[in-house]
Amino acid sequence: YLPAVRDALDTLAAATERLRGGVDSGILTVTTMDSFAAAWLVPRLKRFRAAHGDLDLRLQTADELVDFTRADVDMAVRYGRGQWPGLHITRLLSEDIFPVCSPALCARRPLRTPADLAHHTLLHDDMTITWEVWLRAAGITGIEARRGPFFQSSYLVMNAAIAGDGVALGRSALVADALAEGRLIRPFTVSLPADYAYYVVSPETTAE
């Protein structure tokens, strides 16, 4: 039986060793998506370190879900519906989706009503709430919702909006700091709740 069960035994041994040694190591290893890390988590680490100076943080970024039984990771921030069986899950942030753009772009060509988007470049990423969905919610027809450049990362599309390349559908968690600092503005009040939210996820055995 050894060849068939060796991987399982190795996984159990590694997980046991990590649980025994990780609690008192003073190191907290966190994994999350690069967009969330760059736009939300990293700007808040200084405050975290001030409050928890005894912890040495290790931050990793990856889009795939971490396997806690194999990876040397203590917790993850995941984006989804909060359905990961066998794990300890805490809701961290919900999101709203709404248009954002740079102040300079709006000054060059005003956005007084959503209909004015017909005169602007629309920036896209892979969110489930698309320009087509948002324009329908705003009661706007006659605009080609799929025109404009596409970005795989929400962080990239946000940076394109900051650079004045067009108008993006901003995710409230990722654009909060840029709005507060005036790098982005929100020209309209219409917003839609995101289908997913951010969750802190960890093994049940080490959740405390």
Secondary structure, DSSP 8 states (H G I E B T S, - for coil): -HHHHHHHHHHHHHHHHHHHHHTTS-EEEEEE-HHHIIIIIGGGHHHHHHH-TT-EEEEEE-SS---TTTS--SEEEEEESS--TTEEEEEEE--EEEEEB-HHHHHHS--SSGGGGGGS-EEB-S-SS-HHHHHHHTT--SS-TT-S-B-SSHHHHHHHHHTTS-EEEEEHHHHHHHHHTTSSB------EE-S-EEEEEEEGGG--
